[in-house]
């Protein structure tokens, strides 16, 4: 493989096959594909969650490649995003996962130096998740597993997921997390549902993995947190104080801050100072470039954001741009 110099580990993708399945069959599960008055396309889950607009760069590889080239991004690790598949019944969820996973593998086969992917599993049924895991592990280009920060009403510490975690760890596949919208009335204005809700949801999920014993039970399991870890890093002191003073927090053998280096993190903080703080906290070797492609809130210059981190040495900058992801995803 010709080694690209940069890899974006947080780059979303909607295959046409995934969209078509929702359009044709999603209504029975309360989900539809809609077009608004301006002609923009969205996925609507019930009354609470709307994802989009789903523009051509989400779906078309040639348009994506043109944007990547302008940004100086060598490779995308393709991933789904909200609404994922957990809203669907077992049959449709499995079909959606197969459609998505086959599409990212096809993208890799067409452009092996430019695309890899993170497989989606129907985690609402762990038995089916294991079944699809065994299938996708053999597909070209699958380098990780994508999982939401919660699955319906189950937190990531739910023991029903443990057999999947065990197999994922055995296969050496990292799990990349992505938040689900916190549909709280207080977050509906000012886009707080994303700017505050998403990073908070990431921290909640990470804490369930820590306090729920998942990281201790599976020491080889690699978990990557989006949005620079959300609010988790800045809350480490408060979490440690809870561990010291509250009985219900004493479920683990060390303070929560001792687990921060068990995670990897992307660079989507939109703040050089925050990234410098994160580098000092967990080390440059735990951080990988991400953009949130291609939502409006995404970095338009993800490489420039990394190059602007003054706390990095040239060697560390190369790690963040490529080396750390190449090691984690077994590209090197």
C-alpha positions in Angstrom: 0.0 0.0 0.0 1.2 3.5 -0.9 1.4 5.2 2.4 -0.7 8.4 2.6 0.8 11.1 4.9 -2.5 11.9 6.6 -5.6 9.9 7.6 -8.9 11.3 8.8 -10.4 8.9 11.4 -13.7 10.7 11.8 -15.2 10.9 8.3 -18.9 10.0 7.8 -20.4 8.1 4.8 -23.9 7.3 3.7 -24.1 4.6 1.0 -27.0 4.9 -1.4 -27.9 1.3 -0.5 -28.3 2.3 3.2 -30.5 5.3 2.3 -32.6 3.2 -0.1 -33.3 0.6 2.6 -34.5 3.2 4.9 -36.6 4.8 2.2 -38.2 1.5 1.3 -38.6 -0.2 4.7 -37.8 2.3 7.5 -41.4 3.5 7.9 -42.4 0.3 9.7 -39.9 1.3 12.4 -40.8 4.9 12.5 -38.0 6.2 10.3 -38.2 7.8 6.9 -36.1 9.6 4.3 -37.6 13.1 3.7 -37.0 16.0 1.4 -37.7 19.5 2.7 -38.9 22.6 0.8 -35.4 23.5 -0.3 -34.8 20.0 -1.8 -32.5 18.9 1.0 -32.6 15.2 2.0 -32.7 14.1 5.7 -33.3 10.9 7.7 -36.1 11.4 10.1 -36.4 9.1 13.2 -39.7 9.7 14.9 -40.2 13.3 16.0 -36.9 13.8 17.8 -33.9 13.0 15.5 -33.2 14.4 12.1 -29.9 13.7 10.4 -28.7 15.7 7.4 -28.8 17.4 5.0 -27.3 14.3 3.2 -25.4 16.0 0.5 -23.6 14.3 -2.5 -20.2 14.5 -0.8 -21.5 12.1 1.9 -22.3 9.5 -0.8 -20.2 10.0 -3.9 -16.6 8.8 -3.7 -15.3 11.1 -6.5 -16.7 14.2 -4.9 -15.2 13.0 -1.6 -11.8 12.4 -3.2 -11.8 15.9 -4.7 -12.5 17.4 -1.2 -9.8 15.2 0.4 -7.3 16.3 -2.2 -8.1 20.0 -1.5 -7.7 19.3 2.2 -4.5 17.4 1.9 -6.1 14.3 3.4 -4.6 11.0 2.1 -7.1 8.5 3.5 -10.6 8.4 5.0 -11.7 5.9 7.6 -15.3 5.7 6.6 -17.9 5.5 9.3 -21.7 5.8 9.7 -23.3 8.3 11.9 -26.7 9.0 13.4 -29.2 7.5 13.2 -27.1 4.3 13.0 -29.3 1.2 13.0 -30.5 0.7 16.5 -34.0 2.2 15.8 -34.7 -0.7 13.4 -36.1 -4.2 14.0 -33.6 -7.0 13.9 -34.2 -7.9 10.3 -33.9 -4.4 8.9 -31.0 -3.6 11.2 -29.0 -6.5 9.9 -29.8 -5.5 6.3 -28.6 -2.0 7.0 -25.4 -3.2 8.5 -24.7 -5.5 5.6 -25.4 -2.7 3.1 -23.1 -0.3 4.9 -20.3 -2.7 5.5 -20.3 -4.0 2.0 -20.3 -0.5 0.6 -17.3 0.6 2.6 -15.4 -2.6 1.6 -16.3 -1.8 -2.0 -14.9 1.7 -1.6 -11.7 0.2 -0.3 -11.4 -2.2 -3.2 -12.0 0.6 -5.6 -9.5 3.0 -3.9 -7.3 0.9 -1.6 -4.9 3.7 -0.8 -7.7 6.2 0.0 -10.5 4.4 1.9 -10.8 2.0 4.8 -13.8 1.6 7.0 -15.3 0.9 10.4 -18.0 -1.7 10.4 -21.5 -1.2 11.8 -23.0 -4.0 13.9 -26.7 -4.5 15.1 -25.7 -4.1 18.7 -29.4 -4.1 19.8 -29.1 -7.9 19.3 -25.7 -9.0 20.4 -26.1 -12.4 18.9 -26.7 -10.8 15.5 -23.8 -8.4 16.1 -21.5 -11.4 16.6 -22.8 -12.9 13.4 -22.1 -9.8 11.4 -18.7 -9.4 13.1 -17.6 -12.8 11.9 -18.7 -11.9 8.4 -17.1 -8.4 8.2 -13.8 -9.4 9.7 -13.1 -11.1 6.4 -14.0 -8.2 4.2 -11.2 -6.1 2.6 -10.8 -2.7 4.2 -12.6 -3.3 7.5 -10.2 -1.9 10.2 -12.5 -1.2 13.1 -16.0 -1.3 14.6 -18.3 1.7 15.0 -20.6 1.9 17.9 -22.9 4.5 19.4 -22.5 5.9 22.9 -25.6 4.0 23.9 -27.8 1.3 22.3 -31.4 2.1 22.8 -31.8 2.1 26.6 -28.6 0.2 27.3 -25.4 1.8 28.4 -22.1 0.5 27.0 -21.4 -1.3 30.4 -24.4 -3.6 29.8 -23.1 -7.1 30.2 -25.1 -8.2 27.1 -22.3 -6.5 25.0 -19.5 -8.3 26.8 -19.3 -11.3 24.3 -19.0 -8.8 21.5 -16.3 -6.8 23.2 -14.4 -10.0 23.9 -14.5 -11.1 20.3 -13.6 -7.6 19.0 -10.6 -7.5 21.3 -9.5 -10.9 20.2 -9.6 -9.8 16.6 -7.6 -6.7 17.4 -10.2 -4.4 16.0 -10.6 -1.0 17.8 -14.1 0.3 18.6 -14.7 3.9 17.6 -17.6 5.6 19.4 -20.0 8.2 18.2 -22.6 10.1 20.3 -26.3 9.9 19.9 -28.3 13.1 20.3 -29.4 13.9 23.8 -32.9 15.0 23.2 -33.3 17.3 26.2 -35.6 20.3 26.0 -32.9 22.6 27.4 -30.6 21.8 24.5 -32.9 22.4 21.6 -32.0 26.1 21.1 -28.7 27.5 19.8 -27.5 24.1 18.5 -26.6 23.1 22.0 -27.8 19.6 21.2 -24.6 19.2 19.3 -22.1 21.6 20.8 -22.8 20.6 24.4 -24.9 17.5 24.0 -22.5 15.4 21.9 -19.3 16.0 23.9 -21.3 15.4 27.1 -22.7 12.1 25.7 -19.2 11.0 24.8 -18.1 11.5 28.4 -21.1 9.6 29.8 -20.3 6.6 27.6 -16.6 6.7 28.5 -17.6 6.7 32.2 -19.8 3.7 31.8 -16.9 1.9 30.2 -14.6 2.9 33.1 -16.9 2.5 36.1 -18.8 -0.4 34.6 -15.6 -2.4 34.5 -15.4 -2.9 30.7 -11.8 -1.6 30.4 -10.7 -3.8 33.2 -12.5 -6.9 31.9 -11.0 -6.5 28.4 -7.5 -5.1 28.8 -6.7 -5.5 25.1 -9.9 -3.7 24.0 -9.1 -0.4 22.2 -11.7 2.3 22.3 -11.5 5.6 20.5 -13.4 8.7 21.8 -14.6 11.3 19.3 -14.6 15.1 19.7 -11.3 15.0 21.6 -12.9 13.0 24.4 -15.8 15.4 24.8 -16.0 16.7 28.3 -14.2 13.7 29.8 -10.6 15.1 30.1 -11.7 18.3 31.8 -13.8 16.4 34.3 -11.1 14.1 35.5 -10.6 15.8 38.8 -14.3 15.8 39.6 -14.6 12.1 38.6 -11.6 11.3 40.8 -13.1 13.1 43.7 -16.3 11.1 43.3 -14.1 7.9 43.4 -12.5 9.1 46.6 -15.6 10.1 48.4 -18.6 8.1 47.1 -19.2 4.4 47.7 -21.1 3.9 44.4 -18.0 5.1 42.5 -15.7 2.5 44.1 -16.3 -0.1 41.4 -12.8 0.1 39.9 -9.3 -0.6 41.3 -7.9 2.9 40.5 -9.1 6.5 40.1 -11.0 7.2 36.8 -8.2 9.4 35.6 -6.0 6.4 35.5 -8.0 5.1 32.5 -7.7 8.1 30.3 -4.7 6.7 28.4 -6.7 3.5 27.7 -8.6 5.6 25.1 -7.5 7.2 21.9 -8.9 10.6 20.9 -9.5 12.5 17.7 -8.6 16.2 17.2 -12.1 17.6 16.8 -12.1 20.2 19.6 -11.9 23.4 17.5 -9.3 24.8 20.0 -5.6 24.6 19.8 -5.4 25.2 23.6 -7.7 22.3 24.3 -5.6 20.0 22.1 -2.4 21.1 23.7 -4.0 20.3 27.1 -5.0 16.9 25.8 -1.6 16.2 24.5 -0.1 17.0 27.9 -2.7 14.8 29.6 -2.6 11.6 27.5 0.4 12.0 25.2 0.6 12.7 21.5 0.7 8.9 20.8 -3.0 8.6 21.8 -4.4 11.3 19.4 -5.4 10.9 15.8 -6.6 13.4 13.2 -10.4 13.8 12.6 -12.6 16.2 10.8 -16.3 15.2 11.2 -16.6 15.2 7.4 -18.8 16.5 5.9 -21.2 18.2 8.3 -21.3 21.9 8.4 -19.6 21.9 11.8 -16.7 19.9 10.4 -13.1 21.1 10.1 -12.5 22.3 6.6 -8.8 22.1 7.1 -8.2 19.2 9.5 -4.5 19.0 8.5 -4.0 22.7 9.2 -5.6 22.2 12.6 -2.9 19.6 13.5 -0.1 21.7 12.0 -1.3 24.6 14.2 -0.7 22.7 17.4 2.4 24.4 18.7 3.0 21.9 21.5 3.8 19.1 19.0 7.2 18.3 17.8 7.6 17.4 14.1 7.7 13.7 15.0 4.6 14.0 17.2 2.8 15.9 14.5 3.5 13.1 12.0 2.1 10.6 14.6 -1.1 12.5 14.9 -1.6 13.0 11.2 -0.8 9.4 10.3 1.4 7.2 12.5 -0.9 6.6 15.5 -3.9 5.6 13.3 -1.7 3.5 11.1 -0.5 1.6 14.1 -4.0 1.2 15.7 -5.6 0.2 12.4 -2.7 -2.0 11.3 -2.0 -0.1 8.2 1.8 0.1 8.6 
